[in-house]
Amino acid sequence: MPVNVAVIGLGHMGRIHLSKLCAFEGVTVSGICDIDDERAREYGTQYSVPVCTAYSDAINGASCAVIATPTESHYTIARECLERGVHVFLEKPITVLPEEARELVDLARLRGLVLQVGHLERLNPALTRALPRVTKPLLIETRRVSPFTGRSTDVDVVLDLMIHDLDLVLSLAHGTVQDVSAQGICFVSRLYDTVNARVEFSDGCVASLMASRAAAHRERSITIYEERQTFYVDLMQGKLVTVTSTGDQKTGTTEFTCDQMDPVKDELLQFVMAAAGHGTPSVSGVDGLKALELANRIRDHIAGKLRCRT
Ligand SMILES: NC(=O)c1ccc[n+]([C@@H]2O[C@H](COP(=O)([O-])OP(=O)(O)OC[C@H]3O[C@@H](n4cnc5c(N)ncnc54)[C@H](O)[C@@H]3O)[C@@H](O)[C@H]2O)c1
């Protein structure tokens, strides 16, 4: 019995999701839609899938929906899908407001539906290779910077880029968030395009996060510092470098680069499997909500400082 999936939103991410889903065995893309009708028709022809003019029609006959529309519309579309008994894969960030995310999480729980969020770095093979050896992170440093692309400017860089790293940090740190401080700059758009944040956890772990969409180069990395081990993961290249203290002021270094990396395919596979009753996705709606709550604390901190200045 094939799993019928609707794809809603066919921009940069939606087209990638569509191409991966069309290649899955046992999955049928039963409807696609985009408010840009021409774009939807073009992909309908290219992938030989039915095109709908409204998302409400695209989910007719579907058991799953992949939503890759701008963040502002996530809540409304996901809520309708869940209310109609459709499992939801929602691109990150889960929603704009935490109360919207809470409602989606509750709705999915009540209806027994999968609600997965697209924090795809959790499936990065270089990071998953490090995880079994990570014991107690003391310092975590993340960098996610890119030149300005003009996409996702409906939200600031915290919700656009840093949210991936907030999810990673929350999955790695053992304690609860104690304190947050941050600085932000509006560079190209009217929202923060560059943000640096410091998050302190109850177990003493401190995370330092840098995100910018106004940078001169592209970089996505995370470094996890422990008492006797450092893990550096180049998330873009799929490379892990581990530095271990071997005593007597000596260190040993090992390197690993993964051959193949396709985290979008992996997260979609988890989604359709979970919808079919097999396994649980790595990133749940609750994870998406926690990352959003922390993102909002960071944004509140910056906004508070700006208010103080005026
Ligand atoms: N996981 C990742 O690494 C990653 C990377 C980039 C973007 N994203 C997320 O994916 C989502 C989409 O981002 P993007 O870069 O693909 O944006 P995009 O602007 O390229 O695409 C969005 C598409 O949605 C369509 N759309 C808008 N409102 C709609 C509606 N109500 N119904 C149907 N279609 C609608 C637009 O016409 C457009 O084609 C955002 O939430 C973004 O944060 C995730």
PDBQT file of the ligand as one rigid body, heavy atoms in Angstrom, charges set to zero:
ROOT
HETATM    1  N1  LIG A 401      16.052  22.694   6.254  1.00  0.00    +0.000 N 
HETATM    2  C1  LIG A 401      16.791  23.626   5.704  1.00  0.00    +0.000 C 
HETATM    3  O1  LIG A 401      18.015  23.552   5.680  1.00  0.00    +0.000 OA
HETATM    4  C2  LIG A 401      16.113  24.810   5.068  1.00  0.00    +0.000 A 
HETATM    5  C3  LIG A 401      16.802  25.605   4.144  1.00  0.00    +0.000 A 
HETATM    6  C4  LIG A 401      16.127  26.665   3.560  1.00  0.00    +0.000 A 
HETATM    7  C5  LIG A 401      14.817  26.939   3.922  1.00  0.00    +0.000 A 
HETATM    8  N2  LIG A 401      14.182  26.164   4.850  1.00  0.00    +0.000 N 
HETATM    9  C6  LIG A 401      12.813  26.449   5.261  1.00  0.00    +0.000 C 
HETATM   10  O2  LIG A 401      11.929  26.014   4.228  1.00  0.00    +0.000 OA
HETATM   11  C7  LIG A 401      10.816  26.894   4.138  1.00  0.00    +0.000 C 
HETATM   12  C8  LIG A 401      10.758  27.433   2.715  1.00  0.00    +0.000 C 
HETATM   13  O3  LIG A 401      11.962  28.101   2.428  1.00  0.00    +0.000 OA
HETATM   14  P1  LIG A 401      12.503  28.233   0.914  1.00  0.00    +0.000 P 
HETATM   15  O4  LIG A 401      13.893  28.696   1.003  1.00  0.00    +0.000 OA
HETATM   16  O5  LIG A 401      12.180  27.001   0.149  1.00  0.00    +0.000 OA
HETATM   17  O6  LIG A 401      11.571  29.452   0.430  1.00  0.00    +0.000 OA
HETATM   18  P2  LIG A 401      11.161  29.821  -1.037  1.00  0.00    +0.000 P 
HETATM   19  O7  LIG A 401      10.705  31.229  -0.979  1.00  0.00    +0.000 OA
HETATM   20  O8  LIG A 401      12.204  29.416  -2.022  1.00  0.00    +0.000 OA
HETATM   21  O9  LIG A 401       9.880  28.887  -1.302  1.00  0.00    +0.000 OA
HETATM   22  C9  LIG A 401       8.653  29.032  -0.679  1.00  0.00    +0.000 C 
HETATM   23  C10 LIG A 401       7.569  28.591  -1.663  1.00  0.00    +0.000 C 
HETATM   24  O10 LIG A 401       6.317  28.536  -0.992  1.00  0.00    +0.000 OA
HETATM   25  C11 LIG A 401       5.313  29.114  -1.855  1.00  0.00    +0.000 C 
HETATM   26  N3  LIG A 401       4.200  29.534  -1.011  1.00  0.00    +0.000 N 
HETATM   27  C12 LIG A 401       4.099  30.630  -0.215  1.00  0.00    +0.000 A 
HETATM   28  N4  LIG A 401       2.932  30.615   0.462  1.00  0.00    +0.000 NA
HETATM   29  C13 LIG A 401       2.285  29.488   0.096  1.00  0.00    +0.000 A 
HETATM   30  C14 LIG A 401       1.020  28.922   0.420  1.00  0.00    +0.000 A 
HETATM   31  N5  LIG A 401       0.219  29.504   1.300  1.00  0.00    +0.000 N 
HETATM   32  N6  LIG A 401       0.647  27.757  -0.167  1.00  0.00    +0.000 NA
HETATM   33  C15 LIG A 401       1.469  27.160  -1.076  1.00  0.00    +0.000 A 
HETATM   34  N7  LIG A 401       2.680  27.653  -1.446  1.00  0.00    +0.000 NA
HETATM   35  C16 LIG A 401       3.073  28.796  -0.863  1.00  0.00    +0.000 A 
HETATM   36  C17 LIG A 401       6.050  30.239  -2.568  1.00  0.00    +0.000 C 
HETATM   37  O11 LIG A 401       5.390  30.622  -3.762  1.00  0.00    +0.000 OA
HETATM   38  C18 LIG A 401       7.407  29.576  -2.832  1.00  0.00    +0.000 C 
HETATM   39  O12 LIG A 401       7.421  28.863  -4.044  1.00  0.00    +0.000 OA
HETATM   40  C19 LIG A 401      11.026  27.977   5.206  1.00  0.00    +0.000 C 
HETATM   41  O13 LIG A 401      10.326  27.620   6.363  1.00  0.00    +0.000 OA
HETATM   42  C20 LIG A 401      12.520  27.929   5.452  1.00  0.00    +0.000 C 
HETATM   43  O14 LIG A 401      12.858  28.341   6.772  1.00  0.00    +0.000 OA
HETATM   44  C21 LIG A 401      14.806  25.103   5.388  1.00  0.00    +0.000 A 
ENDROOT
TORSDOF 0
